[in-house]
Amino acid sequence: MPRDPLSASGGAPYQAAYPATQAARHQLPFRPASPVEEILTLRIALGRDKVGTVPTRFRYEPARPYEVLVTFHLGRPDEVDWVFSRELLRDGLIGLTGQGDVRLWPAHCPCHGATLHLALESPYGSALLEASAPRVREWLERTYAEVPEGAEPDCAPTDEQLTAFLFGDC
């Protein structure tokens, strides 16, 4: 079977290697990254009555617990990355949120059911995208299973761990 061109180069997607409890997290000197990924095909408005699709990777890194990375694969050698907060994505599944470059809101499409709209603005243009809200919600729940809300500060090394790492006292 050919390799999925969108699969992560760093190994298998989402594997909960450690329990996501406060006690377990404090026992680990450094918490190895266990990314949470999902490949979704988003619909994109290309014109007034024209819609296309964009393969998209949603990625969450516990080492960067406050953000999500959304990579759009446009069929060219380059990819387009957008980084925004996990909280913004969560709030966008409930109601209109964001301002400026990233705005999100839930909607219902007669053909596709519950959707999440993403409006993105940059100096190079703008895009209106639509994702399956249940699939985004399921992926987001996996990120919270990996790093629960409020536990984000626990993902960073302590001052003592940084000192040991920097000065070779490991």
Contact map, one row per residue, 1 for C-alpha under 8 A:
11100000000000000000000000000000000000000000000000000000000000000000000000000000000000000000000000000000000000000000000000000000000000000000000000000000000000000000000000
11110000000000000000000000000000000000000000000000000000000000000000000000000000000000000000000000000000000000000000000000000000000000000000000000000000000000000000000000
11111010000000000000000000000000000000000000000000000000000000000000000000000000000000000000000000000000000000000000000000000000000000000000000000000000000000000000000000
01111110000000000000000000000000000000000000000000000000000000000000000000000000000000000000000000000000000000000000000000000000000000000000000000000000000000000000000000
00111110000000000000000000000000000000000000000000000000000000000000000000000000000000000000000000000000000000000000000000000000000000000000000000000000000000000000000000
00011111000000000000000000000000000000100000000000000000100000000000000000000000000000000000000000000000000000000000000000000000000000000000000000000000000000000000000000
00111111100010000000000000000000000000000000000000000000000000000000000000000000000000000000000000000000000000000000000000000000000000000000000000000000000000000000000000
00000111111110000000000000000000000000000000000000000000000000000000000000000000000000000000000000000000000000000000000000000000000000000000000000000000000000000000000000
00000011111000000000000000000000000000000000000000000000000000000000000000000000000000000000000000000000000000000000000000000000000000000000000000000000000000000000000000
00000001111100000000000000000000000000000000000000000000000000000000000000000000000000000000000000000000000000000000000000000000000000000000000000000000000000000000000000
00000001111110000000000000000000000000000000000000000000000000000000000000000000000000000000000000000000000000000000000000000000000000000000000000000000000000000000000000
00000001011111100000000000000000000000000000000000000000000000000000000000000000000000000000000000000000000000000000000000000000000000000000000000000000000000000000000000
00000011001111100000000000000000001111000000000000000000000000000000000000000000000000000000000000000000000000000000000000000000000000000000000000000000000000000000000000
00000000000111110000000000000000011110000000000000000000000000000000000000000000000000000000000000000000000000000000000000000000000000000000000000000000000000000000000000
00000000000111111000000000000000011100000000000000000000000000000000000000000000000000000000000000000000000000000000000000000000000000000000000000000000000000000000000000
00000000000001111110000000000000010000000000000000000000000000000000000000000000000000000000000000000000000000000000000000000000000000000000000001000000000000000000000000
00000000000000111110000000000000010000000000000000000000000000000000000000000000000000000000000000000000000000000000000000000000000000000000000000000000000000000000000000
00000000000000011111000110000000000000000000000000000000000000000000000000000000000000000000000000000000000000000000000000000000000000000000000000000000000000000000000000
00000000000000011111100110000000000000000000000000000000000000000000000000000000000000000000000000000000000000000000000000000000000000000000000001000000000000000000000000
00000000000000000111110110000000000000000000000000000000000000000000000000000000000000000000000000000000000000000000000000000000000000000000000011110000000000000000000000
00000000000000000011111110000000000000000000000000000000000000000000000000000000000000000000000000000000000000000000000000000000000000000000000000000000000000000000000000
00000000000000000001111111000000000000000000000000000000000000000000000000000000000000000000000000000000000000000000000000000000000000000000000000000010010000000000000000
00000000000000000000111111100000000000000000000000000000000000000000000000000000000000000000000000000000000000000000000000000000000000000000000000000000000000000000000000
00000000000000000111111111110000000000000000000000000000000000000000000000000000000000000000000000000000000000000000000000000000000000000000000000000000000000000000000000
00000000000000000111111111110010000000000000000000000000000000000000000000000000000000000000000000000000000000000000000000000000000000000000000000000000011000000000000000
00000000000000000000011111111000000000000000000000000000000000000000000000000000000000000000000000000000000000000000000000000000000000000000000000000000010000000000000000
00000000000000000000001111111000000000000000000000000000000000000000000000000000000000000000000000000000000000000000000000000000000000000000000000000000000000000000000000
00000000000000000000000111111110000000000000000000000000000000000000000000000000000000000000000000000000000000000000000000000000000000000000000000000000000000000000000000
00000000000000000000000001111110000000000000000000000000000000000000000000000000000000000000000000000000000000000000000000000000000000000000000000000000000010001000000000
00000000000000000000000000011111000000000000000000000000000000000000000000000000000000000000000000000000000000000000000000000000000000000000000000000000000110001000000000
00000000000000000000000010011111100000000000000000000000000000100000000000000000000000000000000000000000000000000000000000000000000000000000000000000000001000000000000000
00000000000000000000000000000111110000000000000000000000000000100000000000000000000000000000000000000000000000000000000000000000000000000000000000000000000000000000000000
00000000000000000000000000000011111000000000000000000000000011100000000000000000000000000000000000000000000000000000000000000000000000000000000000000000000000000000000000
00000000000001111000000000000001111100000000000000000000000011000000000000000000000000000000000000000000000000000000000000000000000000000000000001000000000000000000000000
00000000000011100000000000000000111110000000000000000000001111000000000000000000000000000000000000000000000000000000000000000000000000000000000000000000000000000000000000
00000000000011100000000000000000011111000000000000000000001110000000000000000000000000000000000000000000000000000000000000000000000000000010011000000000000000000000000000
00000000000011000000000000000000001111100000000000000000111100000000000000000000000000000000000000000000000000000000000000000000000000000010000000000000000000000000000000
00000000000010000000000000000000000111110000000000000000111000000000000000000000000000000000000000000000000000000000000000000000000000000010000000000000000000000000000000
00000100000000000000000000000000000011111000000000000011110000000000000000000000000000000000000000000000000000000000000000000000000000000000000000000000000000000000000000
00000000000000000000000000000000000001111100000000000011110000000000000000000000000000000000000000000000000000000000000000000000001000100000000000000000000000000000000000
00000000000000000000000000000000000000111110000000001111000000000000000000000000000000000000000000000000000000000000000000000000001000000000000000000000000000000000000000
00000000000000000000000000000000000000011111000000001111000000000000000000000000000000000000000000000000000000000000000000000000111100000000000000000000000000000000000000
00000000000000000000000000000000000000001111100000111100000000000000000000000000000000000000000000000000000000000000000000000000111000000000000000000000000000000000000000
00000000000000000000000000000000000000000111110000111100000000000000000000000000000000000000000000000000000000000000000000000011110000000000000000000000000000000000000000
00000000000000000000000000000000000000000011111111110000000000000000000000000000000000000000000000000000000000000000000000000011100000000000000000000000000000000000000000
00000000000000000000000000000000000000000001111111110000000000000000000000000000000000000000000000000000000000000000000000000000000000000000000000000000000000000000000000
00000000000000000000000000000000000000000000111111100000000000000000000000000000000000000000000000000000000000000000000000000000000000000000000000000000000000000000000000
00000000000000000000000000000000000000000000111111000000000000000000000000000000000000000000000000000000000000000000000000000000000000000000000000000000000000000000000000
00000000000000000000000000000000000000000000111111100000000000000000000000000000000000000000000000000000000000000000000000000000000000000000000000000000000000000000000000
00000000000000000000000000000000000000000000111111110000000000000000000000000000000000000000000000000000000000000000000000000000000000000000000000000000000000000000000000
00000000000000000000000000000000000000000011111011111000000000000000000000000000000000000000000000000000000000000000000000000000000000000000000000000000000000000000000000
00000000000000000000000000000000000000000011110001111100000000000000000000000000000000000000000000000000000000000000000000000000000000000000000000000000000000000000000000
00000000000000000000000000000000000000001111000000111110000000000000000000000000000000000000000000000000000000000000000000000000000000000000000000000000000000000000000000
00000000000000000000000000000000000000001111000000011111000000000000000111000000000000000000000000000000000000000000000000000000000000000000000000000000000000000000000000
00000000000000000000000000000000000000111100000000001111100000000000000111000000000000000000000000000000000000000000000000000000000000000000000000000000000000000000000000
00000000000000000000000000000000000000111100000000000111110000000000011110000000000000000000000000000000000000000000000000000000000000000000000000000000000000000000000000
00000100000000000000000000000000000011110000000000000011111000000000111100000000000000000000000000000000000000000000000000000000000000000000000000000000000000000000000000
00000000000000000000000000000000000011110000000000000001111100000001111000000000000000000000000000000000000000000000000000000000000000000000000000000000000000000000000000
00000000000000000000000000000000001111000000000000000000111110000001110000000000000000000000000000000000000000000000000000000000000000000000000000000000000000000000000000
00000000000000000000000000000000001110000000000000000000011111011011100000000000000000000000000000000000000000000000000000000000000000000000001000000000000000000000000000
00000000000000000000000000000000111100000000000000000000001111111011000000000000000000000000000000000000000000000000000000000000000000000000000000000000000000000000000000
00000000000000000000000000000000111000000000000000000000000111111000000000000000000000000000000000000000000000000000000000000000000000000000000001100000001000000000000000
00000000000000000000000000000011100000000000000000000000000011111000000000000000000000000000000000000000000000000000000000000000000000000000000000000000001100000000000000
00000000000000000000000000000000000000000000000000000000000111111110000000000000000000000000000000000000000000000000000000000000000000000000000000000000000000000000000000
00000000000000000000000000000000000000000000000000000000000111111110000000000000000000000000000000000000000000000000000000000000000000000000000000100001001000000000000000
00000000000000000000000000000000000000000000000000000000000000011111000000000000000011100000000000000000000000000000000000000000000000000000000000000001000000000000000000
00000000000000000000000000000000000000000000000000000000000110011111100000000000001111000000000000000000000000000000000000000000000000000000000000000000000000000000000000
00000000000000000000000000000000000000000000000000000000011110000111110000000000001111000000000000000000000000000000000000000000000000000000000000000000000000000000000000
00000000000000000000000000000000000000000000000000000000111100000011111000000000111100000000000000000000000000000000000000000000000000000000000000000000000000000000000000
00000000000000000000000000000000000000000000000000000001111000000001111100000000111000000000000000000000000000000000000000000000000000000000000000000000000000000000000000
00000000000000000000000000000000000000000000000000000001110000000000111110000011110000000000000000000000000000000000000000000000000000000000000000000000000000000000000000
00000000000000000000000000000000000000000000000000000111100000000000011111000011100000000000000000000000000000000000000000000000000000000000000000000000000000000000000000
00000000000000000000000000000000000000000000000000000111000000000000001111110111000000000000000000000000000000000000000000000000000000000000000000000000000000000000000000
00000000000000000000000000000000000000000000000000000110000000000000000111110111000000000000000000000000000000000000000000000000000000000000000000000000000000000000000000
00000000000000000000000000000000000000000000000000000000000000000000000011111000000000000000000000000000000000000000000000000000000000000000000000000000000000000000000000
00000000000000000000000000000000000000000000000000000000000000000000000011111110000000000000000000000000000000000000000000000000000000000000000000000000000000000000000000
00000000000000000000000000000000000000000000000000000000000000000000000000111110000000000000000000000000000000000000000000000000000000000000000000000000000000000000000000
00000000000000000000000000000000000000000000000000000000000000000000000011011111000000000000000000000000000000000000000000000000000000000000000000000000000000000000000000
00000000000000000000000000000000000000000000000000000000000000000000001111011111100000000000000000000000000000000000000000000000000000000000000000000000000000000000000000
00000000000000000000000000000000000000000000000000000000000000000000001111000111110000000000000000000000000000000000000000000000000000000000000000000000000000000000000000
00000000000000000000000000000000000000000000000000000000000000000000111100000011111000000000000000000000000000000000000000000000000000000000000000000000000000000000000000
00000000000000000000000000000000000000000000000000000000000000000000111000000001111100000000000000000000000000000000000000000000000000000000000000000000000000000000000000
00000000000000000000000000000000000000000000000000000000000000000011110000000000111110000000000000000000000000000000000000000000000000000000000000000000000000000000000000
00000000000000000000000000000000000000000000000000000000000000000011100000000000011111011000000000000100000000000000000000000000000000000000000000000000000000000000000000
00000000000000000000000000000000000000000000000000000000000000000111000000000000001111111000000000000000000000000000000000000000000000000000000000000000000000000000000000
00000000000000000000000000000000000000000000000000000000000000000111000000000000000111111100000000000000000000000000000000000000000000000000000000000000000000000000000000
00000000000000000000000000000000000000000000000000000000000000000100000000000000000011111110000000000000000000000000000000000000000000000000000000000000000000000000000000
00000000000000000000000000000000000000000000000000000000000000000000000000000000000111111111000011000001000000000000000000000000000000000000000000000000000000000000000000
00000000000000000000000000000000000000000000000000000000000000000000000000000000000111111111100000000001000000000000000000000000000000000000000000000000000000000000000000
00000000000000000000000000000000000000000000000000000000000000000000000000000000000001111111110000000000000000000000000000000000000000001001000000000000000000000000000000
00000000000000000000000000000000000000000000000000000000000000000000000000000000000000111111111110000000000000000000000000000000000000000000000000000000000000000000000000
00000000000000000000000000000000000000000000000000000000000000000000000000000000000000011111111111000011110000000001000000000000000000000000000000000000000000000000000000
00000000000000000000000000000000000000000000000000000000000000000000000000000000000000001111111000000001110000000001000000000000000010001000000000000000000000000000000000
00000000000000000000000000000000000000000000000000000000000000000000000000000000000000000111111100000000110000000000000000000000000000000000000000000000000000000000000000
00000000000000000000000000000000000000000000000000000000000000000000000000000000000000000011111110000001110000000000000000000000000000000000000000000000000000000000000000
00000000000000000000000000000000000000000000000000000000000000000000000000000000000000000011011111000011110000000000000000000000000000000000000000000000000000000000000000
00000000000000000000000000000000000000000000000000000000000000000000000000000000000000010011001111100011100000000000000000000000000000000000000000000000000000000000000000
00000000000000000000000000000000000000000000000000000000000000000000000000000000000000010001000111110111000000000000000000000000000000000000000000000000000000000000000000
00000000000000000000000000000000000000000000000000000000000000000000000000000000000000000000000011111110000000000000000000000000000000000000000000000000000000000000000000
00000000000000000000000000000000000000000000000000000000000000000000000000000000000000000000000001111110000000000000000010000000000000000000000000000000000000000000000000
00000000000000000000000000000000000000000000000000000000000000000000000000000000000000000000000000111110000000000000001111000000000000000000000000000000000000000000000000
00000000000000000000000000000000000000000000000000000000000000000000000000000000000100000000000001111111000000000000011110000000000000000000000000000000000000000000000000
00000000000000000000000000000000000000000000000000000000000000000000000000000000000000000001000111111111100000000000011100000000000000000000000000000000000000000000000000
00000000000000000000000000000000000000000000000000000000000000000000000000000000000000011001101111000111110000000001111000000000000000000000000000000000000000000000000000
00000000000000000000000000000000000000000000000000000000000000000000000000000000000000000001111110000011111000000001110000000000000000000000000000000000000000000000000000
00000000000000000000000000000000000000000000000000000000000000000000000000000000000000000001111100000001111100000111100000000000000010000000000000000000000000000000000000
00000000000000000000000000000000000000000000000000000000000000000000000000000000000000000000000000000000111110000111100000000000000000000000000000000000000000000000000000
00000000000000000000000000000000000000000000000000000000000000000000000000000000000000000000000000000000011111011110000000000000000000000000000000000000000000000000000000
00000000000000000000000000000000000000000000000000000000000000000000000000000000000000000000000000000000001111111110000000000000000000000000000000000000000000000000000000
00000000000000000000000000000000000000000000000000000000000000000000000000000000000000000000000000000000000111111000000000000000000000000000000000000000000000000000000000
00000000000000000000000000000000000000000000000000000000000000000000000000000000000000000000000000000000000011111000000000000000000000000000000000000000000000000000000000
00000000000000000000000000000000000000000000000000000000000000000000000000000000000000000000000000000000000111111110000000000000000100000000000000000000000000000000000000
00000000000000000000000000000000000000000000000000000000000000000000000000000000000000000000000000000000000111111110000000000000000100000000000000000000000000000000000000
00000000000000000000000000000000000000000000000000000000000000000000000000000000000000000000000000000000011110011111000000000000000111000000000000000000000000000000000000
00000000000000000000000000000000000000000000000000000000000000000000000000000000000000000000000000000000011110011111100000000000011111000000000000000000000000000000000000
00000000000000000000000000000000000000000000000000000000000000000000000000000000000000000001100000000001111000000111110000000000011110000000000000000000000000000000000000
00000000000000000000000000000000000000000000000000000000000000000000000000000000000000000000000000000001111000000011111000000001111000000000000000000000000000000000000000
00000000000000000000000000000000000000000000000000000000000000000000000000000000000000000000000000000111100000000001111100000011111000000000000000000000000000000000000000
00000000000000000000000000000000000000000000000000000000000000000000000000000000000000000000000000001111000000000000111110000111100000000000000000000000000000000000000000
00000000000000000000000000000000000000000000000000000000000000000000000000000000000000000000000000001110000000000000011111000111000000000000000000000000000000000000000000
00000000000000000000000000000000000000000000000000000000000000000000000000000000000000000000000000011100000000000000001111111110000000000000000000000000000000000000000000
00000000000000000000000000000000000000000000000000000000000000000000000000000000000000000000000000001000000000000000000111111100000000000000000000000000000000000000000000
00000000000000000000000000000000000000000000000000000000000000000000000000000000000000000000000000000000000000000000000011111000000000000000000000000000000000000000000000
00000000000000000000000000000000000000000000000000000000000000000000000000000000000000000000000000000000000000000000000011111100000000000000000000000000000000000000000000
00000000000000000000000000000000000000000000000000000000000000000000000000000000000000000000000000000000000000000000000011111110000000000000000000000000000000000000000000
00000000000000000000000000000000000000000000000000000000000000000000000000000000000000000000000000000000000000000000001111011111000000000000000000000000000000000000000000
00000000000000000000000000000000000000000001100000000000000000000000000000000000000000000000000000000000000000000000011110001111100000000000000000000000000000000000000000
00000000000000000000000000000000000000000001100000000000000000000000000000000000000000000000000000000000000000000000111100000111110000000000000000000000000000000000000000
00000000000000000000000000000000000000000111100000000000000000000000000000000000000000000000000000000000000000000000111000000011111000000000000000000000000000000000000000
00000000000000000000000000000000000000000111000000000000000000000000000000000000000000000000000000000000000000000011110000000001111100000000000000000000000000000000000000
00000000000000000000000000000000000000011110000000000000000000000000000000000000000000000000000000000000000000000011110000000000111110110000000000000000000000000000000000
00000000000000000000000000000000000000000100000000000000000000000000000000000000000000000000000000000000000000011111000000000000011111110000000000000000000000000000000000
00000000000000000000000000000000000000000000000000000000000000000000000000000000000000000000100000000000010000000111000000000000001111111000000000000000000000000000000000
00000000000000000000000000000000000000000000000000000000000000000000000000000000000000000000000000000000000000000110000000000000000111111100000000000000000000000000000000
00000000000000000000000000000000000000010000000000000000000000000000000000000000000000000000000000000000000000000000000000000000001111111110000000000000000000000000000000
00000000000000000000000000000000000000000000000000000000000000000000000000000000000000000000000000000000000000000000000000000000001111111111000000000000000000000000000000
00000000000000000000000000000000000000000000000000000000000000000000000000000000000000000100100000000000000000000000000000000000000011111111100000000000000000000000000000
00000000000000000000000000000000000000000000000000000000000000000000000000000000000000000000000000000000000000000000000000000000000001111111110000000000000000000000000000
00000000000000000000000000000000000111000000000000000000000000000000000000000000000000000000000000000000000000000000000000000000000000111111111000000000000000000000000000
00000000000000000000000000000000000000000000000000000000000000000000000000000000000000000100000000000000000000000000000000000000000000011111111100000000000000000000000000
00000000000000000000000000000000000000000000000000000000000000000000000000000000000000000000000000000000000000000000000000000000000000001111111110000000000000000000000000
00000000000000000000000000000000000100000000000000000000000000000000000000000000000000000000000000000000000000000000000000000000000000000111111111000000000000000000000000
00000000000000000000000000000000000100000000000000000000000100000000000000000000000000000000000000000000000000000000000000000000000000000011111111110000000000000000000000
00000000000000000000000000000000000000000000000000000000000000000000000000000000000000000000000000000000000000000000000000000000000000000001111111111000000000000000000000
00000000000000000001000000000000000000000000000000000000000000000000000000000000000000000000000000000000000000000000000000000000000000000000111111110000000000000000000000
00000000000000010011000000000000010000000000000000000000000001000000000000000000000000000000000000000000000000000000000000000000000000000000011111110000000000000000000000
00000000000000000001000000000000000000000000000000000000000001001000000000000000000000000000000000000000000000000000000000000000000000000000001111111011001000000000000000
00000000000000000001000000000000000000000000000000000000000000000000000000000000000000000000000000000000000000000000000000000000000000000000001111111111000000000000000000
00000000000000000000000000000000000000000000000000000000000000000000000000000000000000000000000000000000000000000000000000000000000000000000000100111111000000000000000000
00000000000000000000000000000000000000000000000000000000000000000000000000000000000000000000000000000000000000000000000000000000000000000000000000011111100000000000000000
00000000000000000000010000000000000000000000000000000000000000000000000000000000000000000000000000000000000000000000000000000000000000000000000000111111111000000000000000
00000000000000000000000000000000000000000000000000000000000000001100000000000000000000000000000000000000000000000000000000000000000000000000000000111111111100000000000000
00000000000000000000000000000000000000000000000000000000000000000000000000000000000000000000000000000000000000000000000000000000000000000000000000000111111100000000000000
00000000000000000000010011000000000000000000000000000000000000000000000000000000000000000000000000000000000000000000000000000000000000000000000000000011111110000000000000
00000000000000000000000010000010000000000000000000000000000001101000000000000000000000000000000000000000000000000000000000000000000000000000000000100011111110000000000000
00000000000000000000000000000100000000000000000000000000000000100000000000000000000000000000000000000000000000000000000000000000000000000000000000000001111111000000000000
00000000000000000000000000001100000000000000000000000000000000000000000000000000000000000000000000000000000000000000000000000000000000000000000000000000011111111100000000
00000000000000000000000000000000000000000000000000000000000000000000000000000000000000000000000000000000000000000000000000000000000000000000000000000000000111111100000000
00000000000000000000000000000000000000000000000000000000000000000000000000000000000000000000000000000000000000000000000000000000000000000000000000000000000011111110000000
00000000000000000000000000000000000000000000000000000000000000000000000000000000000000000000000000000000000000000000000000000000000000000000000000000000000011111111000000
00000000000000000000000000001100000000000000000000000000000000000000000000000000000000000000000000000000000000000000000000000000000000000000000000000000000011111111100000
00000000000000000000000000000000000000000000000000000000000000000000000000000000000000000000000000000000000000000000000000000000000000000000000000000000000011111111110000
00000000000000000000000000000000000000000000000000000000000000000000000000000000000000000000000000000000000000000000000000000000000000000000000000000000000000111111111010
00000000000000000000000000000000000000000000000000000000000000000000000000000000000000000000000000000000000000000000000000000000000000000000000000000000000000011111111111
00000000000000000000000000000000000000000000000000000000000000000000000000000000000000000000000000000000000000000000000000000000000000000000000000000000000000001111111111
00000000000000000000000000000000000000000000000000000000000000000000000000000000000000000000000000000000000000000000000000000000000000000000000000000000000000000111111110
00000000000000000000000000000000000000000000000000000000000000000000000000000000000000000000000000000000000000000000000000000000000000000000000000000000000000000011111110
00000000000000000000000000000000000000000000000000000000000000000000000000000000000000000000000000000000000000000000000000000000000000000000000000000000000000000001111111
00000000000000000000000000000000000000000000000000000000000000000000000000000000000000000000000000000000000000000000000000000000000000000000000000000000000000000011111111
00000000000000000000000000000000000000000000000000000000000000000000000000000000000000000000000000000000000000000000000000000000000000000000000000000000000000000001100111
